């Protein structure tokens, strides 16, 4: 099955939220990813950091589904997207060497 990668960035309004408010949304996102895996959908999510391990580079979600349409349908259920907290891009990953690490 193909692999898909969603990259995302907090929008300006999300950056202005308190740490506690953002944490609530991030906790919902984590629960959603766990539920995907419980349903048998291979998915892994995390955030990007710079060379000093400081966040701010956005987030990344990798998942395996049958099609772009299915991946998009799943991604659109992400609580961060439903709440309008991020801008995002979904792309299919076409590996040419090695093995997927999920």
BELGI-V347018 format. One record per residue. N is the residue number from 1. RES is the residue in three letters. PHI is phi in degrees with one decimal (NA if undefined). OMEGA is omega in whole degrees, 0 to 359 (999 if undefined). Layout:
n->N res->RES phi->PHI omega->OMEGA
n->N res->RES phi->PHI omega->OMEGA
This chain:
n->1 res->UNK phi->NA omega->179
n->2 res->UNK phi->-72.5 omega->177
n->3 res->UNK phi->-108.1 omega->181
n->4 res->UNK phi->-129.9 omega->181
n->5 res->UNK phi->-125.0 omega->174
n->6 res->UNK phi->-107.5 omega->172
n->7 res->UNK phi->-106.0 omega->182
n->8 res->UNK phi->-148.3 omega->175
n->9 res->UNK phi->-134.7 omega->170
n->10 res->UNK phi->-59.9 omega->173
n->11 res->UNK phi->-83.3 omega->184
n->12 res->UNK phi->-59.2 omega->181
n->13 res->UNK phi->-66.6 omega->180
n->14 res->UNK phi->-67.9 omega->179
n->15 res->UNK phi->-59.9 omega->181
n->16 res->UNK phi->-78.1 omega->180
n->17 res->UNK phi->-66.4 omega->175
n->18 res->UNK phi->-66.5 omega->178
n->19 res->UNK phi->-56.2 omega->181
n->20 res->UNK phi->-63.3 omega->179
n->21 res->UNK phi->-65.1 omega->178
n->22 res->UNK phi->-62.7 omega->180
n->23 res->UNK phi->-60.3 omega->178
n->24 res->UNK phi->-59.5 omega->179
n->25 res->UNK phi->-67.6 omega->179
n->26 res->UNK phi->-65.9 omega->176
n->27 res->UNK phi->-63.6 omega->176
n->28 res->UNK phi->-63.1 omega->179
n->29 res->UNK phi->-61.8 omega->180
n->30 res->UNK phi->-59.8 omega->179
n->31 res->UNK phi->-61.9 omega->179
n->32 res->UNK phi->-63.8 omega->179
n->33 res->UNK phi->-65.4 omega->177
n->34 res->UNK phi->-60.7 omega->180
n->35 res->UNK phi->-63.3 omega->176
n->36 res->UNK phi->-56.9 omega->180
n->37 res->UNK phi->-64.0 omega->177
n->38 res->UNK phi->-63.4 omega->178
n->39 res->UNK phi->-84.1 omega->179
n->40 res->UNK phi->92.5 omega->177
n->41 res->UNK phi->-91.4 omega->179
n->42 res->UNK phi->-70.9 omega->181
n->43 res->UNK phi->-147.3 omega->177
n->44 res->UNK phi->-141.2 omega->185
n->45 res->UNK phi->-134.5 omega->177
n->46 res->UNK phi->-170.9 omega->180
n->47 res->UNK phi->-118.7 omega->183
n->48 res->UNK phi->-100.3 omega->180
n->49 res->UNK phi->-126.5 omega->178
n->50 res->UNK phi->-87.6 omega->184
n->51 res->UNK phi->-62.7 omega->178
n->52 res->UNK phi->-98.8 omega->180
n->53 res->UNK phi->65.7 omega->177
n->54 res->UNK phi->-93.7 omega->180
n->55 res->UNK phi->-71.5 omega->179
n->56 res->UNK phi->132.6 omega->181
n->57 res->UNK phi->-88.3 omega->180
n->58 res->UNK phi->96.7 omega->183
n->59 res->UNK phi->-125.8 omega->182
n->60 res->UNK phi->-141.7 omega->174
n->61 res->UNK phi->-130.4 omega->179
n->62 res->UNK phi->-116.8 omega->177
n->63 res->UNK phi->-145.7 omega->180
n->64 res->UNK phi->-111.4 omega->177
n->65 res->UNK phi->-142.0 omega->182
n->66 res->UNK phi->-77.0 omega->186
n->67 res->UNK phi->-157.3 omega->175
n->68 res->UNK phi->-60.3 omega->181
n->69 res->UNK phi->-60.6 omega->179
n->70 res->UNK phi->-66.9 omega->179
n->71 res->UNK phi->-60.1 omega->180
n->72 res->UNK phi->-63.0 omega->179
n->73 res->UNK phi->-61.3 omega->178
n->74 res->UNK phi->-67.7 omega->182
n->75 res->UNK phi->-58.6 omega->181
n->76 res->UNK phi->-65.0 omega->177
n->77 res->UNK phi->-93.3 omega->179
n->78 res->UNK phi->-58.5 omega->181
n->79 res->UNK phi->-54.6 omega->178
n->80 res->UNK phi->-66.8 omega->179
n->81 res->UNK phi->-77.5 omega->179
n->82 res->UNK phi->-57.0 omega->181
n->83 res->UNK phi->-80.6 omega->179
n->84 res->UNK phi->71.0 omega->186
n->85 res->UNK phi->-92.5 omega->186
n->86 res->UNK phi->-137.1 omega->164
n->87 res->UNK phi->-99.2 omega->187
n->88 res->UNK phi->-147.8 omega->177
n->89 res->UNK phi->-136.4 omega->177
n->90 res->UNK phi->-114.7 omega->178
n->91 res->UNK phi->-138.2 omega->172
n->92 res->UNK phi->-81.9 omega->176
n->93 res->UNK phi->-99.7 omega->178
n->94 res->UNK phi->-110.6 omega->182
n->95 res->UNK phi->-69.7 omega->179
n->96 res->UNK phi->-116.2 omega->180
n->97 res->UNK phi->-156.5 omega->177
n->98 res->UNK phi->87.3 omega->183
n->99 res->UNK phi->-119.5 omega->172
n->100 res->UNK phi->-56.6 omega->186
n->101 res->UNK phi->-95.5 omega->177
n->102 res->UNK phi->-97.8 omega->999
